[in-house]
């Protein structure tokens, strides 16, 4: 009887594992993502019930799916509208996968739009709930608000909180102090992106961060050249920065890694760049316009 029970148990286990392995194989081998709509993913709390105790298996499958989704969209349009939902479901199934939040947050925030930053910060708030002793989650929320949205009111308390927590690198507090006293946004972006790049293992993520690093480095260099021009002439260059070339301070205006154009921002006193040339920005705006149009059509039908 005992042998029969053992055999039946083994058969049941194999019957459960086989579908998981087949789905995993499909997720890895298919060129096109199998699921492309947020509606296809359950709510996090429901997911814990739906997978009937096989949460670790399900989380692993969804993680593979999320990495595949990121990799395929990284090559094409850089839009990641599903990563937030995927990540929340994965964390509900297996809260030990801390790196998933960091992975998804970095990917989403690379979009640099207001909507993307809110999405990325919602994941960081989830991380702060799950790992209250990790400085990364409050600090990165503040960093995103400051660097991408220029909102010091929201940014400073979060960055200060994170930088003073146990385990935070000592340099973070110096950077936060500098930001508060001198407005060193580009310097903060450069130094902190460099720190994140050290810990990035995914190749696509490394590419994103290297691009971000070049972005901040160029803004730092051009802004310093503007100050050098002011020291020599007593005036600031015109918006198009051409006087930096004619004065011999730079040989040419560098290309923006995001496809925009550099200009001198008189209000902020720094060199800035347009975002209209950023292909990721354009794709996100097209996606938002499409969703808005669909939402409008549904409202008209209901009326």
C-alpha positions, 0 to 999 in steps of 0.5 A, a space after each residue: 500500500 505504501 509503495 502504491 501511495 509513493 508511485 501515485 505521489 510521484 505521478 501527481 508531481 510529474 503531472 504538475 511539473 510537466 506543464 510548468 516546464 512546457 510553458 517555461 520552454 515556450 516563454 524562452 523559445 517563442 519570438 513573440 511575447 505570448 501575453 501582451 495585455 495587462 488584463 491577462 495578469 491576475 491581481 497580486 493577491 488573487 495570484 497567491 490563491 490561483 497557483 495553489 501553493 506552487 507560488 515559487 514555480 509561478 514566480 520563476 515562470 513570470 520572472 522568465 517572462 518579464 526578462 524576455 519581455 524587457 529584452 525584446 522591447 529593449 531592442 524595439 521601442 523601449 516601452 515597458 507598460 506591463 513590467 509594473 504589473 508583472 513585478 507586483 505579481 511576482 513579488 506577491 508570489 515570492 517576496 524573496 526576489 528583491 532584485 526583480 523590483 530593482 530590475 523593473 524599476 531601472 527599466 521603467 525609469 529609463 523611459 524618463 516620462 512623468 508616467 514612467 517615473 510614477 510607475 517606477 516609484 510605485 514599485 520602489 514603494 512596494 520594495 520599501 514595504 517589503 524591505 524597510 531596512 534597505 536604503 535603496 528603495 526610499 533613496 531611489 524614489 527621491 532620486 527619480 523625483 529629483 533627476 527626472 521631475 525636478 521636484 526637490 520638495 518630494 525628492 529631498 526627504 526621501 533621499 535624506 532618509 535613504 542616505 542616513 539608513 544603515 548600509 547606505 554608502 557614505 558618499 550618498 549623504 554627501 551627494 544629498 547635501 550637495 544637491 540641497 545646497 548647490 543644486 548638483 542634479 547632474 553630478 548626482 545623476 552621474 555619480 549615482 548612475 555609476 554606482 548602479 552600473 557597478 551592480 548591473 548584471 543584465 546586459 540590456 540594463 548595462 546598456 541603458 545605464 551606460 547610455 544614462 551615464 554618457 547623458 549626464 557626463 555630457 551635460 556636466 561637461 557642457 555646463 562647465 564650458 558655459 561657466 568657463 565662457 561666462 568667466 572669460 566674457 562676462 556673459 552667457 552664450 546664446 541658447 544654441 551654444 554655438 558661441 562655445 564653438 567659436 570661442 574655442 571651448 569645444 570643437 563641436 556640440 556633441 550628439 545627444 544619446 537620446 536624439 534631442 538637441 542641447 541648449 542653454 537653459 537661462 532659467 536654470 543656468 545649466 545646459 539642458 536637452 530636448 526630449 522630443 528627439 528621444 525615440 522612447 519618449 515618442 513611443 510612450 506618447 504614442 502609446 498614451 495617445 492610443 490608450 486615451 483614444 481607446 478610453 474615449 471610444 469606450 466612453 462614447 459607446 457607454 453614452 
